[in-house]
Amino acid sequence: MLDVGSVIDNKYKILNKIGQGGMSVVYLAMNERANKQWAIKEIRKDAAAASDINMASIKTETELLKNLSHPNLPSIADIIDYEDSILIVMDYVEGHTLKKAVDEYGPQPQEYVIEWAKQLCDVLGYLHSQNPPIIYRDLKPGNIMLKPDGTIVLIDFGTARQYKSDNIEDTTCLGTRGYAAPEQFGGQGQTDARTDIYCLGTTMYHLVTGKNPSEPPYEIRNIRYWNDSLSKGLEQIVAICTQLDPEKRYQNCAEVLYALEHFNELDVSYRRKEKVKLATFITTIMLGAVAGAGALISFDYANQIQQDSYKTLIDQASRGFNEEDTKTSLIDSISIDPSKADAYIDLIDKVYLSDENFSLDEANEIREILIKTQDKKTYEQILANDPASYSLFAYRLGLAYYYSFEGEGNKQQSSYWFKKAAEGGLSENQTERAKRLGAIAEYYINLGAIDKTGDSTVSYKDYWDDLVAVSEGNITEMDNANTALAIYKELASQISMNANQFKKAGVSASDMQLQILNIEKHVKNDIAGTDAEDSERVVELEQELATNIEEAKQVISMLE
């Protein structure tokens, strides 16, 4: 141990000991030259060796942390190899640990815990965003300092490590029992960002319940078991964070942060999901109750109950007072019967595309829905048992990715879903359109790419033929006005952008002009006079299309 009053490295005077862990001691020190206080963490080499921790690794990871800068992290000023110890000099953080807060004052108010958890999501997300990602691995109240201004600081990086993509699992099993995720103890793959999310969940659990998961019986109950006044939304968040299977947890800190920012909305969702569970339970009971009367009667009666529950939730979705109510009812409908496509499609069309922007969060949400399981099958596998329903869903999701993902479109992801759609039971026209749109998406992916011979990998003549083909027919009648206008916009836009390339490939200016005239004809004949004509979104799309057409005409005129 360092002696109080001693001077380290000719500049750090040890004032007193302020903390101690299993293999380290923390001191308050003063740099008398700069008149600044620092915290010095002493890690004894013999203690580290006894814990199977590689000192070289500690130095490497700490050097890495010196380059980080975040308001919820202490700055590391120096690393000193000192006699039998490694000394880490870092910012002195005034305040006390959250462990001290919960030990002295008991369970913390949930609004405080949620605010602290948001800050932790931010700093953990920052660590995970490094290249390679930094995994903290030992998040717990004792490693979180609460400053007088209410902000928190992550203070102990003794177990942090870089994520190595080629590792099968961690070489050293580290973490605090009770808080640590199962994969931290070996045999279940290496730790990653989801490991820190598990630790975040156990930390929230401890803070909001006052029950220390690192003490016997080392268990995590639902937080409302201890206090039924706590938020059901927060209970759901903690439960997802602390799933034993990493695949069932939130997959990144952005997802946790979003949930925390909307925990009150999750309360509503939770109540409705409980109703779904009740409906499912009743279905099961009815199956058992009538089993003696005959399997056929039992199945038909239980199926009728299931269908009634599904129909009720679909009706609720159509009457939703706001988008969140609609979304909740639709997701609950899917939970009752994952084999029906209409709830999935309404979720895409009426919720995700209500603002014509298919966001990353929405894309992640539909992905999480599809990988949920029922009877050991994912919802996507259940839906795929009906090729017609599945292909229609894939078609709508492909369109969402193609035209609306993050406002710009994600052609690569749309290509995947259009291929799925074309394999199923769409109408002849929709199947052909799915194939064409999938092909066009592939062109986008490869535009500008050059093969080994130095030639372009894209044939602009084929590209043009597919653009024209996908725009043929009365798309408004076969799909809807929104899809039709989006396709027309795309064709006009591509003429503006690639007219010279099309011309070089043998497409004449008159061919391009003809397509512009066809677009104007379709808008006049197919959309004008329909119920969709006066909708706000159709009017907006028509205005955008008019701009694209004018730009295309100007470009074509310069080719002639």
C-alpha positions in Angstrom: 0.0 0.0 0.0 1.1 3.6 -0.6 2.0 5.6 2.4 0.0 8.7 3.2 2.3 11.7 2.8 4.5 9.9 0.2 5.2 11.5 -3.2 4.8 9.4 -6.3 6.7 10.2 -9.5 8.0 13.4 -7.9 4.6 15.1 -8.3 1.6 13.2 -6.7 1.4 13.5 -2.9 -0.8 10.9 -1.3 -3.3 12.6 1.0 -5.5 9.6 2.1 -7.1 6.4 1.2 -10.6 6.8 -0.2 -11.6 3.4 -1.4 -10.6 -0.3 -1.6 -11.6 -3.3 -3.8 -10.6 -6.9 -4.2 -7.2 -6.2 -5.8 -6.9 -2.4 -5.7 -6.9 0.6 -3.4 -7.8 4.1 -4.4 -6.1 7.2 -2.9 -6.7 10.9 -3.1 -3.6 12.6 -4.2 -2.5 16.2 -4.9 -0.3 17.4 -7.8 1.3 20.1 -5.9 2.9 21.7 -9.0 -0.5 22.1 -10.7 -2.5 22.4 -7.4 -4.9 19.8 -8.6 -6.4 16.8 -6.9 -6.3 13.4 -8.6 -7.5 9.9 -7.7 -4.8 7.2 -7.9 -5.8 3.6 -8.2 -3.2 1.1 -7.1 -3.4 -2.4 -8.5 -0.9 -4.7 -6.8 0.8 -7.1 -9.2 0.6 -10.0 -6.7 -3.1 -9.5 -6.2 -3.7 -9.3 -9.9 -1.7 -12.5 -10.5 -3.7 -14.3 -7.9 -6.9 -13.3 -9.8 -5.5 -14.6 -13.1 -5.4 -11.1 -14.5 -2.6 -10.3 -17.0 -0.9 -7.0 -16.0 0.1 -6.4 -19.6 -3.6 -6.5 -20.4 -4.4 -4.0 -17.7 -1.8 -1.7 -19.0 -3.0 -2.1 -22.6 -6.7 -1.5 -21.7 -5.9 1.5 -19.5 -3.7 3.0 -22.2 -6.7 2.6 -24.5 -9.0 4.5 -22.0 -6.6 7.4 -22.0 -7.8 8.3 -25.4 -11.5 8.4 -24.5 -13.4 11.5 -23.8 -17.0 11.5 -22.4 -18.7 13.5 -19.6 -19.6 10.3 -17.7 -16.0 9.0 -17.8 -13.1 10.2 -15.7 -10.0 11.3 -17.6 -7.0 9.1 -17.2 -3.9 11.3 -16.9 -1.1 8.8 -16.3 -0.1 5.1 -15.8 2.9 4.5 -13.6 4.7 1.2 -13.2 5.6 1.7 -9.5 7.5 -1.0 -7.6 5.1 -3.9 -7.0 2.0 -2.0 -8.3 0.5 -0.4 -11.3 -0.8 3.1 -10.5 -3.6 4.7 -12.6 -3.9 8.4 -12.2 -7.4 9.7 -13.0 -9.8 12.5 -12.3 -10.9 12.8 -8.7 -14.7 12.6 -8.8 -16.4 14.4 -5.9 -19.5 12.6 -4.6 -20.3 9.1 -3.4 -21.2 5.8 -5.1 -24.7 4.7 -5.9 -24.0 1.7 -3.6 -23.6 4.0 -0.7 -26.9 5.7 -1.6 -28.8 2.5 -1.7 -27.1 1.1 1.4 -27.8 4.2 3.5 -31.2 5.3 2.1 -32.7 2.1 0.7 -34.4 1.8 -2.7 -34.0 4.9 -4.8 -36.9 6.7 -6.5 -37.6 5.1 -9.9 -37.4 8.5 -11.6 -33.8 8.9 -10.3 -32.9 5.4 -11.4 -34.3 5.9 -14.9 -32.4 9.2 -15.3 -29.1 7.5 -14.1 -29.8 4.5 -16.4 -30.2 6.9 -19.4 -26.8 8.4 -18.6 -25.3 4.9 -18.4 -26.8 4.0 -21.8 -25.1 7.0 -23.2 -21.7 6.2 -21.8 -21.9 2.5 -22.5 -23.0 3.2 -26.0 -20.0 5.5 -26.4 -17.7 2.7 -25.2 -19.4 0.1 -27.5 -19.0 2.5 -30.5 -15.2 2.4 -30.2 -13.2 0.5 -32.8 -12.9 -2.2 -31.6 -15.8 -1.9 -29.0 -14.9 -1.6 -25.3 -16.9 -3.9 -23.0 -17.1 -2.6 -19.4 -18.2 -5.9 -17.8 -18.5 -4.8 -14.2 -21.3 -2.4 -14.1 -22.8 -2.2 -10.5 -23.7 0.6 -8.1 -20.3 0.4 -6.4 -18.6 1.5 -9.7 -20.9 4.4 -10.3 -20.2 7.8 -8.7 -23.0 10.2 -8.1 -21.8 13.8 -8.3 -23.4 16.7 -6.4 -25.0 18.0 -9.6 -26.9 14.7 -10.1 -24.7 13.4 -13.0 -23.0 10.0 -12.7 -19.5 8.9 -13.6 -18.3 5.3 -14.3 -15.1 5.0 -12.2 -13.6 1.5 -12.4 -12.2 0.0 -15.6 -10.3 -2.9 -14.0 -12.3 -5.5 -15.9 -12.9 -3.6 -19.2 -11.8 -5.3 -22.4 -11.9 -4.8 -26.2 -14.3 -7.0 -28.1 -12.3 -9.2 -30.5 -14.4 -10.5 -33.4 -12.2 -13.6 -33.9 -12.5 -14.7 -30.2 -14.8 -17.6 -29.3 -15.0 -16.6 -25.7 -13.1 -14.4 -23.1 -9.8 -15.7 -21.9 -10.5 -14.5 -18.4 -13.8 -14.8 -16.6 -14.4 -11.5 -14.7 -17.3 -9.8 -13.2 -19.3 -9.5 -9.9 -21.5 -12.5 -9.2 -25.1 -11.5 -9.2 -24.6 -8.5 -11.5 -22.6 -10.4 -14.2 -24.2 -12.0 -17.2 -23.9 -15.8 -17.7 -21.5 -15.5 -20.6 -19.0 -13.7 -18.2 -18.2 -17.1 -16.6 -17.2 -18.9 -19.7 -18.6 -21.6 -22.0 -21.2 -19.3 -23.6 -19.2 -17.2 -26.0 -17.3 -14.0 -25.5 -18.7 -11.0 -23.8 -20.1 -8.2 -25.9 -22.3 -5.1 -25.7 -25.2 -7.2 -24.5 -23.2 -8.3 -21.5 -23.1 -4.7 -20.3 -26.9 -4.4 -21.0 -27.4 -7.4 -18.6 -25.3 -5.6 -16.0 -27.3 -2.4 -16.5 -30.4 -4.4 -15.8 -29.1 -5.9 -12.6 -27.9 -2.5 -11.5 -31.3 -0.9 -12.1 -32.8 -3.8 -10.2 -30.6 -3.2 -7.2 -31.2 0.5 -7.1 -34.9 0.5 -7.5 -35.6 -2.5 -5.2 -32.8 -2.2 -2.7 -32.2 -6.0 -3.2 -28.5 -6.8 -3.9 -28.3 -9.5 -6.6 -24.8 -10.3 -5.5 -26.0 -11.6 -2.1 -27.9 -14.9 -1.5 -30.1 -16.2 -3.1 -28.5 -14.5 -6.1 -31.8 -14.1 -7.9 -33.6 -11.5 -10.0 -37.3 -11.3 -9.4 -39.7 -8.9 -11.2 -39.2 -5.5 -9.5 -42.9 -5.2 -8.8 -42.7 -8.4 -6.6 -40.9 -6.1 -4.1 -42.9 -2.9 -4.7 -46.2 -3.0 -6.8 -46.2 0.8 -7.1 -43.2 0.6 -9.5 -43.8 1.1 -13.2 -44.8 -1.9 -15.2 -42.9 -0.4 -18.0 -39.7 -0.2 -16.0 -40.3 -3.8 -14.8 -40.5 -4.9 -18.5 -37.2 -3.1 -19.3 -35.3 -4.7 -16.4 -36.7 -8.1 -17.3 -35.6 -7.8 -21.0 -32.1 -6.5 -19.9 -31.6 -9.5 -17.6 -32.6 -12.3 -20.0 -30.1 -15.2 -19.6 -30.0 -15.6 -23.4 -28.2 -12.6 -25.0 -30.4 -12.9 -28.1 -33.5 -12.1 -26.0 -32.0 -8.9 -24.4 -32.0 -5.5 -26.0 -29.3 -5.7 -28.6 -27.7 -2.3 -28.1 -27.8 0.6 -25.7 -29.8 2.8 -28.1 -32.7 0.3 -27.8 -32.5 0.5 -23.9 -32.4 4.3 -24.0 -35.4 4.4 -26.2 -37.3 2.1 -23.9 -36.4 4.2 -20.9 -37.5 7.4 -22.6 -40.9 5.7 -23.3 -41.3 3.6 -20.1 -44.7 5.2 -19.4 -45.9 4.1 -22.8 -44.7 0.6 -22.1 -47.0 0.6 -19.1 -50.0 0.7 -21.5 -48.4 -1.9 -23.7 -47.8 -4.1 -20.7 -51.4 -4.0 -19.6 -52.6 -4.9 -23.1 -50.1 -7.7 -23.4 -51.5 -9.1 -20.1 -54.9 -9.1 -21.8 -53.4 -11.1 -24.7 -51.9 -13.6 -22.2 -55.3 -13.9 -20.6 -56.9 -14.6 -23.9 -54.3 -17.2 -24.8 -54.7 -18.7 -21.3 -58.5 -18.9 -21.8 -57.9 -20.5 -25.2 -55.7 -23.2 -23.5 -58.2 -23.8 -20.8 -61.0 -24.2 -23.3 -59.0 -26.6 -25.3 -58.5 -28.7 -22.1 -62.1 -28.4 -20.9 -63.6 -29.7 -24.1 -61.0 -32.3 -24.8 -63.2 -35.1 -23.5 -66.0 -34.0 -25.9 -63.8 -34.7 -28.9 -60.7 -33.2 -30.5 -62.5 -31.7 -33.4 -65.0 -29.8 -31.3 -62.2 -28.7 -28.9 -60.0 -27.4 -31.7 -62.9 -25.5 -33.5 -64.1 -23.9 -30.2 -60.6 -22.8 -29.1 -59.9 -21.5 -32.5 -63.1 -19.5 -32.5 -62.0 -17.9 -29.2 -58.6 -17.1 -30.6 -60.1 -15.6 -33.8 -62.5 -13.5 -31.7 -59.6 -12.1 -29.6 -57.7 -11.4 -32.7 -60.6 -9.6 -34.4 -61.2 -7.5 -31.2 -57.6 -6.3 -31.2 -57.6 -5.5 -34.9 -60.8 -3.5 -34.4 -59.1 -1.7 -31.5 -56.2 -0.8 -33.8 -58.6 0.7 -36.4 -60.2 2.8 -33.7 -56.9 3.8 -32.0 -57.0 7.3 -30.5 -53.3 7.8 -31.4 -50.5 6.0 -33.2 -49.2 4.4 -30.0 -52.6 2.8 -29.2 -52.8 1.5 -32.8 -49.3 0.0 -32.7 -50.0 -1.7 -29.3 -53.2 -3.3 -30.5 -51.5 -4.5 -33.7 -48.5 -6.0 -31.9 -50.9 -7.7 -29.5 -52.9 -9.0 -32.5 -49.7 -10.5 -33.9 -49.0 -12.2 -30.5 -52.4 -13.9 -30.6 -52.1 -15.2 -34.2 -48.6 -14.7 -35.8 -49.9 -16.6 -38.9 -52.1 -13.7 -40.2 -50.4 -11.1 -42.4 -53.0 -8.2 -42.0 -51.7 -7.1 -38.6 -48.1 -7.0 -39.8 -49.0 -5.1 -42.9 -51.2 -2.6 -41.0 -48.3 -2.1 -38.6 -46.1 -1.1 -41.6 -48.7 0.9 -43.5 -50.6 2.6 -40.7 -47.9 3.1 -38.0 -44.4 2.9 -39.4 -45.2 4.7 -42.7 -47.8 7.2 -41.2 -45.0 9.8 -41.6 -43.6 8.2 -44.7 -40.3 7.6 -42.8 -39.4 4.0 -41.9 -36.9 4.6 -39.1 -34.1 2.4 -37.8 -36.0 1.9 -34.5 -39.0 0.8 -36.4 -36.9 -1.6 -38.6 -35.4 -3.0 -35.4 -38.9 -3.4 -33.8 -40.3 -5.4 -36.8 -37.2 -7.5 -36.7 -37.7 -8.3 -33.0 -41.3 -9.2 -33.6 -40.3 -11.6 -36.4 -37.8 -13.4 -34.2 -40.2 -13.9 -31.3 -41.2 -17.5 -30.8 -44.3 -19.6 -30.3 -44.2 -23.3 -30.0 -40.4 -23.2 -30.8 -41.0 -21.4 -34.1 -40.3 -17.8 -34.9 -43.2 -15.6 -35.9 -41.7 -15.3 -39.3 -41.6 -19.1 -39.7 -45.2 -19.3 -38.7 -46.2 -16.5 -41.1 -44.2 -18.2 -43.9 -46.5 -21.3 -43.6 -49.0 -19.3 -45.7 -46.9 -18.3 -48.8 -49.6 -15.8 -50.0 -49.7 -14.0 -46.7 -45.9 -14.1 -46.2 -45.1 -12.8 -49.7 -47.6 -9.9 -49.3 -46.0 -8.9 -46.0 -42.5 -9.2 -47.6 -43.7 -7.1 -50.5 -44.9 -4.3 -48.2 -41.8 -4.4 -46.1 -39.7 -4.3 -49.2 -41.5 -1.2 -50.4 -40.9 0.4 -46.9 -37.2 -0.2 -47.1 -37.0 0.8 -50.8 -38.7 4.2 -50.6 -38.9 5.2 -47.0 -36.1 3.8 -44.8 -34.7 6.8 -42.8 -36.2 9.1 -45.5 -33.7 7.9 -48.1 -34.4 4.3 -48.7 -32.3 1.2 -48.1 -32.1 -0.6 -51.4 -29.9 -3.4 -50.2 -32.4 -4.5 -47.5 -35.3 -4.0 -49.8 -33.7 -6.4 -52.3 -33.8 -9.1 -49.7 -37.5 -8.7 -49.0 -38.5 -8.3 -52.7 -36.8 -11.7 -53.4 -38.8 -13.2 -50.6 -42.0 -11.6 -52.0 -41.4 -12.9 -55.5 -41.1 -16.5 -54.2 -44.5 -16.6 -52.7 -48.2 -16.3 -53.8 -48.6 -12.6 -54.9 -50.7 -11.7 -57.8 -49.1 -12.0 -61.2 -48.6 -8.2 -61.5 -47.2 -7.9 -57.9 -44.9 -10.8 -58.4 -43.5 -9.2 -61.6 -43.2 -5.8 -59.8 -41.4 -7.5 -56.8 -38.9 -9.1 -59.2 -38.3 -5.8 -61.0 -37.9 -3.8 -57.9 -35.5 -6.4 -56.5 -33.5 -6.2 -59.7 -33.5 -2.4 -59.6 -32.4 -2.5 -56.0 -29.5 -4.6 -57.0 -28.6 -2.0 -59.7 -28.5 0.7 -57.0 -26.1 -1.5 -54.9 -23.8 -1.9 -57.8 -24.0 1.5 -59.5 -20.5 2.8 -60.0 -18.9 -0.6 -59.2 -16.2 -1.8 -61.6 -15.4 -5.5 -62.2 -11.9 -6.9 -62.6 -11.8 -6.1 -66.3 -12.4 -2.4 -65.7 -16.0 -2.5 -67.0 -19.1 -1.3 -65.1 -21.0 -4.2 -63.4 -24.3 -2.5 -64.2 -26.0 -2.5 -67.7 -27.8 0.8 -67.9 -30.0 -0.7 -70.7 -31.2 -3.5 -68.4 -31.6 -0.9 -65.6 -33.8 1.2 -67.9 -35.9 -1.7 -69.1 -36.6 -2.7 -65.5 -37.5 0.9 -64.5 -39.9 1.1 -67.4 -41.4 -2.3 -66.8 -42.1 -1.7 -63.1 -43.9 1.6 -64.0 -46.3 -0.1 -66.5 -50.0 -0.7 -65.9 -52.5 0.8 -63.5 -50.4 0.6 -60.3 -53.0 2.6 -58.4 -55.6 -0.1 -59.0 -53.1 -3.0 -58.4 -51.5 -1.5 -55.3 -52.4 2.0 -54.2 -51.9 5.6 -55.2 -48.9 6.1 -52.8 -47.0 3.2 -54.3 -47.8 4.3 -57.8 -46.6 7.9 -57.2 -43.4 6.7 -55.5 -42.6 4.5 -58.5 -43.3 7.4 -60.9 -41.1 9.7 -58.8 -38.3 7.1 -59.0 -38.4 6.8 -62.8 -38.4 10.6 -63.3 -35.6 11.0 -60.8 -33.4 8.4 -62.4 -34.0 10.0 -65.8 -32.7 13.3 -64.3 -29.7 11.6 -62.7 -28.6 9.1 -65.4 -29.9 10.4 -68.7 -26.4 10.4 -70.2 -25.7 6.9 -69.1 -29.1 5.7 -70.5 -28.4 7.5 -73.8 -25.0 5.8 -74.1 -26.7 2.4 -73.5 -29.0 3.1 -76.5 -32.0 4.7 -74.8 -33.1 7.7 -77.0 -34.2 11.0 -75.7 -37.6 10.3 -77.3 -37.9 7.1 -75.3 -37.3 9.0 -72.1 -39.8 11.7 -73.1 -42.4 9.0 -73.8 -42.0 7.6 -70.3 -42.5 11.1 -68.8 -45.7 11.5 -70.9 -46.9 8.0 -69.7 -46.3 9.0 -66.1 -48.4 12.2 -66.6 -51.1 10.1 -68.3 -51.3 7.6 -65.4 -51.6 10.3 -62.8 -54.4 11.9 -64.8 -56.3 8.7 -65.6 -55.6 6.4 -62.7 -55.5 8.7 -59.6 -57.6 11.7 -60.6 -61.2 11.2 -59.5 -60.4 8.4 -57.0 -60.9 8.6 -53.2 -57.1 8.9 -52.8 -56.9 12.0 -54.9 -57.4 14.5 -52.1 -55.4 12.7 -49.4 -52.7 14.8 -47.9 -49.9 12.3 -48.7 -51.0 11.9 -52.3 -51.1 15.6 -52.8 -47.6 15.9 -51.3 -46.3 13.1 -53.6 -47.9 14.6 -56.7 -46.1 17.9 -55.9 -42.8 16.1 -55.5 -43.4 14.2 -58.7 -44.2 17.4 -60.6 -40.8 18.7 -59.5 -39.0 15.5 -60.6 -40.8 15.6 -64.0 -39.8 19.2 -64.6 -36.2 18.4 -63.9 -36.3 15.3 -66.1 -37.8 17.3 -69.0 -34.9 19.9 -68.7 -32.3 17.1 -68.8 -33.9 15.4 -71.8 -34.1 18.7 -73.7 -30.3 19.0 -73.4 -29.9 15.6 -74.9 -31.8 16.4 -78.1 
